[in-house]
Amino acid sequence: MIDYKSVLLDLVLPIVEDKESVNIELAQTEKENEVLLYVYAKSSDVARLIGRQGSMATSLRQMLSIGSFDLHKKISIKFEAIEE
């Protein structure tokens, strides 16, 4: 079983400025083959994680999807800003 939280955290930390404010939560979904991850960070860091036209967010999703391809899992990542 892949630890999606730690893999995503390893991908996110080099991108953000305030590494202490980053928190990742794994949420339960109704579908067995779906993984939903919430990334909580400061709004300026959320903007970095999403990127222009969502390019960084798409790349993060693709990186996690590659690792879970054999498990036939659909990866969803939601980005939420926390108060600064």
Secondary structure, 3 states (H helix, E strand, C coil): CCCHHHHHHHHHCCCCCCHHHCEEEEECCCCCCEEEEEEEEEHHHHHHHHCHHHHHHHHHHHHHHHHCHHHCCEEEEEEEEECC
